[in-house]
Amino acid sequence: MTRPRTSAAPQPRRRLLAVAAASLVAVLGASSCSASGDGAKEAGAGKGSATRTVTDIAGEVEVPAEPKRIVSVDFYSPATLVDLGVKPVGVVEGFDSDDPDLRPKRYHDAL
């Protein structure tokens, strides 16, 4: 009797990866646009708009025009956020560890 084929990654892990990718795209998209430039109008952040529409692999997502609290849900985006000048309010366990071997020194003060 043959076993039914299963996917390489369990469904919860796929969903987490999709959410992480969508969050990263939304954060980077929102942080790379200014509210006063032509690019902001093209991204859907017209004058008086409180949200922006970001299109990612899962479709369109409404995000605040100027997010105040950003949480990183993977091991890669905290470094990107810090490099962009954004201090995340939460990061995955391990990245914010006090153990100097677990993260680059330049992020100790930033987080």
N, C-alpha and C positions, 0 to 999 in steps of 0.2 A: 504494500500500500504506500502510495507516495504522500508526502506531507504537502499541505497547501503552501503556496509561495507567500512569503511575507516580505514586506518592504524592508530595506536596509535600516531605516530609522523608524522607531515607534512614532505613532501619531502625535503624542504630546510633545515629543522632541521636534518634530517638523513644525508644529504650531508655534513652539517657542522660537525656533529659528525664523519663521515667517514674521512673527511679531517683532523680534529683534531687528531684522532687516528693515521692516517698515518703520520702526521707531528711529533707527539710525538715519534713514533717508529723510524722514520728516524733520528730525532735529537739524541735520546738515542743510536741508533745503530752507528751513526757517531761519537758520542763523547766517546763511550766506547771502540773503537778500536784505537790502535796506528798505525801510518804509518810505523813503523819499525819492528813490531812483526810478528810472524807467523799468528796470528789471522787476521791481516790486509790483508794478501795475500788470506786467505780463504774468506774474505768478498768482494773480488774483487778490492782491493785497491793496486794493484801491483805498483812497482817502476815506477814513471813517470805518474801515473794515476791522473787525475784531479778530477775524480768523483768516487763515490762508488755506487754500486747497492744494494739497501735495499729491501728485500721482505716483504711486509705487507699484510694485508687482501685484499687489492685492487689489488695486483699484485706487479710488480717490479717498483721501483722508483729510478731514478738517483739523487744523492745528492752530493754536493761538498765534497771532501775528508776531507777538514778542513774548515767547515763553519765559516764565519766571523760575519754574522748578523743572529740572530735567533729571531723569533717572536713566542710568545706563544698565542695560540688561544682558550685556555680554562682556567678554574680557578685552575686546579691542576698542570699543568706542570711548571708554573713559580717557584713554590717552589722546584720542582725536579731539574730544571735547575740551580737554585741558589745553591742548595746542591751539585751539580756536579761541581760547580765553573764556570758556564757559566752565563754571564749577558745578559739577553734578551734585544733586542733593543725596543721591544714592548710587552705589555701584555694587557689582556682584561680590560675594564673599571671596576673599583671596586677593583681589586687586587692591583693596584698601587695607591690607594687612600691615601691621607694624614691622613685620619681618622684612628687613632690607633686601633679602634675596628674592622676594616675590614681586617686586615692582621697581621700576627705574627710580633713581634718587630724585630726579627732577619733579616727580609727582608727589613726593611725600608732603611738601608744603602746600601744593595746589589742592590736595584733597583734604 
